[in-house]
Amino acid sequence: MATGFAGSEITPSVPGLTAAEKPSVQIAWSLDRSSDVGRALLAAARRLREAGIESPQLDAAVLLSFVLGVNKAWLYAHPTRRLSEVEIVRFEDLVRRRMRHEPVAYLVGYKPFYGLDITVDHRVLIPRPETELLVDRVLAHVRHLVEEGVQPRVADIGTGSGAIAVALAVKVPGLIVYATDISPAALEVAERNIWRYGLGDQVHLLPGFLLDPLPEPVDIVVANLPYIPSDALATLLPQVRDFEPFLALDGGPDGLQVIRQLLESLAGPEGRAKLRAGGTVYLEIGADQGEAAAALVRAILPAVEIDILPDYAGLDRILVLWFRD
C-alpha cells in the first residue's frame, strides 16, 4: 500500500488512537488565489485522485458546497463565480484533510441517512447505507404492531450517533425508543441529533452496557454492534481504520464477541426480562457472518427462531431472532 504521493505525506496508521491523538502530517497543496468555482473543483479533484481517494470529483463538490453553503447543482450552474480568500482557505484545509483520508462526513459534520442529515464526528461511527435496510425491517415491524393496536417500545442498543433511533422516531410519531450506549462521548453526539429533530419526548438516551439500562421490557431490540474481527481492522480502508472509533468497529477475535454478549444476556433471566413475550431482535452482521451468527444463536438460545436477511447485493446483513413465547 502506498504511504505517500508526490508533494504530500499521509498520516500514518496508529491503531487505538483517536483522530485527535494521531500524528498530523502537513500536506502541501494550495489553490491559485484567482480561482473560481470551476477551477477550484478541477484542481481539488485532481489532487484528491493523486492521493488515492476513490470519489475525488464527488468529494471535491461536497466540500466546496459545504464551504459556500450551497448544493452541488448550484456549483455546476455557477462555475465562474470567484472564490474569496476566506473561502479558498477553508476549502484548502478541507481538501488537505481529505487527502489524508479523513472521511467527508467528519469534515462537513453530517451524514445523510434515511432521508435525514445525521450529525457525526470522530466520536461515533458514520452511518452506512446497509443500516438503512435494518431500519426498513424494524419500521415494517413497528407499523404492524401499531396496526394491531400495540404501542410498541423499541431499544436501539449501541446507538452511537443515534441514527437508527432518530430515523425510527421521525418515521413513527409517538414511538418510544430507548437508545443505549457504553460511550458517554457517543451519547453526546446522539443527543445533538435527538434535539435537532425535536425528538426529546420520544428518544431516551441511557448510558450503560447493552440491555442493562433499559427501564422496562421492549417489543423490539435493534442493534448495529461492532462486528469486524480484530485481525481484520488493519485491512480496512484508511478512512475507516485511521479515523472511526475502534470501540464501534472491533468485534473481537471472530467479530461476534459483542453480539455473543448480547445473546448471553438474553439467555439469562435479567436480560430476558428486558424483552416482552413475543419480542423480536434485529442485528446487523457482517456479509460473511450469517452461518456463524446463526450457529451462535442456536448454541445460546436454542428455542429461538432465526431468519438471516440479505442486503441488496444478496449478502448476509440482518439476523432476526423471534422469541415466540
TORVOTOR-937701 format. One record per residue (C-alpha): residue number from 1; x, y, z. Coordinates in steps of 0.1 Angstrom, whole numbers. Layout:
<recs>
{rec NUM; {X; Y; Z}},
...
</recs>
This chain:
<recs>
{rec 1; {0; 0; 0}},
{rec 2; {13; 34; -9}},
{rec 3; {21; 56; 20}},
{rec 4; {27; 89; 2}},
{rec 5; {22; 108; -30}},
{rec 6; {42; 135; -48}},
{rec 7; {42; 166; -28}},
{rec 8; {24; 151; 2}},
{rec 9; {26; 127; 31}},
{rec 10; {-2; 106; 45}},
{rec 11; {-9; 104; 82}},
{rec 12; {4; 70; 94}},
{rec 13; {-20; 45; 109}},
{rec 14; {-18; 42; 146}},
{rec 15; {-44; 17; 158}},
{rec 16; {-62; 25; 190}},
{rec 17; {-56; 63; 188}},
{rec 18; {-84; 88; 181}},
{rec 19; {-80; 111; 152}},
{rec 20; {-71; 139; 175}},
{rec 21; {-43; 118; 191}},
{rec 22; {-28; 107; 158}},
{rec 23; {3; 125; 144}},
{rec 24; {-8; 151; 119}},
{rec 25; {14; 155; 89}},
{rec 26; {11; 186; 68}},
{rec 27; {2; 183; 31}},
{rec 28; {15; 209; 7}},
{rec 29; {-13; 219; -16}},
{rec 30; {-29; 253; -24}},
{rec 31; {-52; 270; -49}},
{rec 32; {-45; 299; -72}},
{rec 33; {-58; 329; -54}},
{rec 34; {-78; 339; -85}},
{rec 35; {-97; 305; -86}},
{rec 36; {-133; 304; -94}},
{rec 37; {-157; 275; -86}},
{rec 38; {-149; 255; -117}},
{rec 39; {-112; 258; -114}},
{rec 40; {-113; 250; -77}},
{rec 41; {-133; 218; -83}},
{rec 42; {-109; 207; -111}},
{rec 43; {-78; 213; -90}},
{rec 44; {-92; 197; -59}},
{rec 45; {-105; 166; -78}},
{rec 46; {-71; 162; -95}},
{rec 47; {-53; 164; -61}},
{rec 48; {-77; 140; -44}},
{rec 49; {-73; 115; -72}},
{rec 50; {-35; 116; -68}},
{rec 51; {-39; 110; -31}},
{rec 52; {-58; 78; -38}},
{rec 53; {-93; 90; -30}},
{rec 54; {-120; 68; -46}},
{rec 55; {-145; 95; -54}},
{rec 56; {-124; 127; -60}},
{rec 57; {-149; 147; -80}},
{rec 58; {-179; 140; -57}},
{rec 59; {-158; 147; -26}},
{rec 60; {-145; 180; -40}},
{rec 61; {-180; 191; -49}},
{rec 62; {-194; 181; -14}},
{rec 63; {-166; 200; 3}},
{rec 64; {-169; 232; -18}},
{rec 65; {-207; 231; -14}},
{rec 66; {-202; 230; 23}},
{rec 67; {-178; 259; 23}},
{rec 68; {-201; 280; 2}},
{rec 69; {-234; 269; 18}},
{rec 70; {-249; 258; -14}},
{rec 71; {-259; 225; -31}},
{rec 72; {-239; 207; -57}},
{rec 73; {-263; 218; -85}},
{rec 74; {-256; 254; -77}},
{rec 75; {-218; 248; -81}},
{rec 76; {-222; 234; -116}},
{rec 77; {-245; 262; -125}},
{rec 78; {-220; 289; -114}},
{rec 79; {-186; 277; -125}},
{rec 80; {-172; 312; -130}},
{rec 81; {-181; 325; -95}},
{rec 82; {-149; 338; -79}},
{rec 83; {-139; 325; -45}},
{rec 84; {-129; 348; -17}},
{rec 85; {-97; 344; 2}},
{rec 86; {-117; 331; 33}},
{rec 87; {-135; 305; 11}},
{rec 88; {-102; 294; -5}},
{rec 89; {-85; 289; 28}},
{rec 90; {-114; 269; 42}},
{rec 91; {-116; 248; 11}},
{rec 92; {-79; 241; 10}},
{rec 93; {-80; 230; 46}},
{rec 94; {-108; 205; 40}},
{rec 95; {-92; 191; 8}},
{rec 96; {-59; 186; 26}},
{rec 97; {-76; 167; 54}},
{rec 98; {-95; 146; 28}},
{rec 99; {-61; 139; 11}},
{rec 100; {-52; 123; 45}},
{rec 101; {-83; 101; 41}},
{rec 102; {-103; 118; 68}},
{rec 103; {-140; 109; 60}},
{rec 104; {-161; 136; 42}},
{rec 105; {-188; 131; 68}},
{rec 106; {-164; 142; 96}},
{rec 107; {-152; 171; 75}},
{rec 108; {-187; 185; 69}},
{rec 109; {-202; 173; 102}},
{rec 110; {-231; 152; 90}},
{rec 111; {-240; 121; 70}},
{rec 112; {-272; 116; 51}},
{rec 113; {-291; 86; 65}},
{rec 114; {-327; 75; 58}},
{rec 115; {-335; 109; 44}},
{rec 116; {-321; 127; 74}},
{rec 117; {-288; 146; 80}},
{rec 118; {-273; 129; 110}},
{rec 119; {-247; 149; 129}},
{rec 120; {-214; 129; 132}},
{rec 121; {-178; 135; 144}},
{rec 122; {-149; 114; 154}},
{rec 123; {-167; 101; 185}},
{rec 124; {-191; 80; 165}},
{rec 125; {-193; 55; 136}},
{rec 126; {-205; 70; 103}},
{rec 127; {-239; 56; 94}},
{rec 128; {-238; 32; 64}},
{rec 129; {-263; 27; 37}},
{rec 130; {-265; -10; 47}},
{rec 131; {-280; 0; 80}},
{rec 132; {-309; 17; 62}},
{rec 133; {-321; -18; 54}},
{rec 134; {-321; -26; 91}},
{rec 135; {-343; 5; 97}},
{rec 136; {-366; -7; 69}},
{rec 137; {-372; -40; 86}},
{rec 138; {-378; -26; 120}},
{rec 139; {-401; 1; 107}},
{rec 140; {-423; -25; 90}},
{rec 141; {-425; -45; 122}},
{rec 142; {-433; -14; 143}},
{rec 143; {-461; -3; 119}},
{rec 144; {-475; -39; 120}},
{rec 145; {-477; -37; 158}},
{rec 146; {-493; -3; 157}},
{rec 147; {-520; -16; 133}},
{rec 148; {-527; -44; 158}},
{rec 149; {-533; -18; 185}},
{rec 150; {-500; -22; 203}},
{rec 151; {-480; 8; 215}},
{rec 152; {-446; -7; 209}},
{rec 153; {-413; 1; 227}},
{rec 154; {-380; -2; 208}},
{rec 155; {-345; -4; 222}},
{rec 156; {-316; 7; 200}},
{rec 157; {-286; -10; 216}},
{rec 158; {-252; 6; 209}},
{rec 159; {-269; 37; 194}},
{rec 160; {-237; 56; 185}},
{rec 161; {-248; 87; 167}},
{rec 162; {-284; 78; 173}},
{rec 163; {-291; 74; 136}},
{rec 164; {-313; 43; 139}},
{rec 165; {-332; 56; 169}},
{rec 166; {-338; 90; 153}},
{rec 167; {-349; 75; 119}},
{rec 168; {-374; 53; 137}},
{rec 169; {-388; 81; 158}},
{rec 170; {-391; 105; 129}},
{rec 171; {-410; 79; 108}},
{rec 172; {-433; 68; 136}},
{rec 173; {-445; 98; 156}},
{rec 174; {-451; 89; 192}},
{rec 175; {-429; 58; 191}},
{rec 176; {-408; 55; 223}},
{rec 177; {-372; 44; 216}},
{rec 178; {-346; 37; 243}},
{rec 179; {-311; 43; 230}},
{rec 180; {-283; 28; 250}},
{rec 181; {-245; 31; 246}},
{rec 182; {-215; 24; 268}},
{rec 183; {-197; 55; 254}},
{rec 184; {-206; 89; 270}},
{rec 185; {-190; 106; 241}},
{rec 186; {-212; 89; 216}},
{rec 187; {-243; 97; 237}},
{rec 188; {-234; 134; 235}},
{rec 189; {-235; 132; 197}},
{rec 190; {-268; 112; 198}},
{rec 191; {-283; 139; 220}},
{rec 192; {-275; 165; 193}},
{rec 193; {-294; 145; 167}},
{rec 194; {-323; 140; 190}},
{rec 195; {-327; 177; 197}},
{rec 196; {-320; 185; 161}},
{rec 197; {-352; 167; 151}},
{rec 198; {-372; 176; 182}},
{rec 199; {-374; 140; 195}},
{rec 200; {-367; 146; 232}},
{rec 201; {-401; 132; 241}},
{rec 202; {-396; 100; 220}},
{rec 203; {-360; 90; 222}},
{rec 204; {-345; 84; 256}},
{rec 205; {-307; 81; 259}},
{rec 206; {-295; 56; 285}},
{rec 207; {-258; 52; 294}},
{rec 208; {-247; 16; 300}},
{rec 209; {-239; -18; 285}},
{rec 210; {-262; -34; 261}},
{rec 211; {-296; -42; 277}},
{rec 212; {-287; -32; 312}},
{rec 213; {-300; 4; 313}},
{rec 214; {-335; -4; 299}},
{rec 215; {-362; 7; 323}},
{rec 216; {-389; -16; 310}},
{rec 217; {-394; -45; 287}},
{rec 218; {-395; -37; 250}},
{rec 219; {-411; -53; 220}},
{rec 220; {-382; -49; 196}},
{rec 221; {-344; -48; 201}},
{rec 222; {-324; -34; 172}},
{rec 223; {-286; -33; 173}},
{rec 224; {-257; -24; 149}},
{rec 225; {-230; -37; 172}},
{rec 226; {-192; -40; 163}},
{rec 227; {-187; -70; 141}},
{rec 228; {-153; -66; 125}},
{rec 229; {-128; -93; 136}},
{rec 230; {-99; -77; 154}},
{rec 231; {-73; -91; 130}},
{rec 232; {-92; -75; 101}},
{rec 233; {-91; -40; 114}},
{rec 234; {-57; -33; 99}},
{rec 235; {-70; -42; 65}},
{rec 236; {-99; -17; 65}},
{rec 237; {-98; 14; 42}},
{rec 238; {-77; 42; 57}},
{rec 239; {-107; 65; 62}},
{rec 240; {-123; 38; 84}},
{rec 241; {-92; 23; 101}},
{rec 242; {-75; 56; 109}},
{rec 243; {-104; 78; 119}},
{rec 244; {-135; 60; 130}},
{rec 245; {-137; 48; 167}},
{rec 246; {-123; 13; 173}},
{rec 247; {-149; 8; 200}},
{rec 248; {-176; 9; 173}},
{rec 249; {-157; -14; 150}},
{rec 250; {-138; -41; 170}},
{rec 251; {-160; -72; 173}},
{rec 252; {-132; -93; 190}},
{rec 253; {-114; -123; 176}},
{rec 254; {-143; -137; 155}},
{rec 255; {-162; -104; 150}},
{rec 256; {-191; -118; 171}},
{rec 257; {-178; -110; 206}},
{rec 258; {-203; -82; 214}},
{rec 259; {-232; -100; 197}},
{rec 260; {-224; -130; 218}},
{rec 261; {-226; -109; 249}},
{rec 262; {-260; -97; 239}},
{rec 263; {-272; -132; 232}},
{rec 264; {-259; -144; 265}},
{rec 265; {-277; -116; 282}},
{rec 266; {-310; -126; 265}},
{rec 267; {-304; -161; 277}},
{rec 268; {-304; -151; 313}},
{rec 269; {-334; -141; 334}},
{rec 270; {-324; -104; 338}},
{rec 271; {-318; -99; 301}},
{rec 272; {-348; -119; 290}},
{rec 273; {-370; -98; 312}},
{rec 274; {-360; -68; 291}},
{rec 275; {-378; -83; 261}},
{rec 276; {-416; -87; 261}},
{rec 277; {-432; -121; 253}},
{rec 278; {-432; -124; 215}},
{rec 279; {-405; -99; 212}},
{rec 280; {-380; -97; 183}},
{rec 281; {-343; -89; 179}},
{rec 282; {-328; -74; 148}},
{rec 283; {-290; -75; 145}},
{rec 284; {-268; -62; 117}},
{rec 285; {-240; -86; 109}},
{rec 286; {-211; -89; 85}},
{rec 287; {-215; -101; 50}},
{rec 288; {-199; -134; 57}},
{rec 289; {-212; -140; 92}},
{rec 290; {-246; -154; 86}},
{rec 291; {-238; -191; 92}},
{rec 292; {-215; -184; 122}},
{rec 293; {-240; -160; 138}},
{rec 294; {-269; -184; 134}},
{rec 295; {-248; -212; 149}},
{rec 296; {-240; -190; 178}},
{rec 297; {-277; -183; 184}},
{rec 298; {-286; -220; 183}},
{rec 299; {-259; -227; 209}},
{rec 300; {-270; -199; 233}},
{rec 301; {-308; -196; 226}},
{rec 302; {-318; -230; 211}},
{rec 303; {-355; -223; 213}},
{rec 304; {-354; -190; 193}},
{rec 305; {-364; -189; 156}},
{rec 306; {-339; -174; 133}},
{rec 307; {-340; -156; 99}},
{rec 308; {-310; -143; 80}},
{rec 309; {-319; -115; 56}},
{rec 310; {-297; -104; 27}},
{rec 311; {-289; -69; 16}},
{rec 312; {-295; -56; -19}},
{rec 313; {-263; -73; -30}},
{rec 314; {-275; -107; -18}},
{rec 315; {-250; -108; 11}},
{rec 316; {-259; -117; 47}},
{rec 317; {-268; -85; 65}},
{rec 318; {-295; -89; 92}},
{rec 319; {-300; -116; 118}},
{rec 320; {-336; -118; 131}},
{rec 321; {-344; -136; 164}},
{rec 322; {-381; -144; 170}},
{rec 323; {-390; -151; 206}},
{rec 324; {-424; -167; 202}},
{rec 325; {-432; -174; 238}},
</recs>
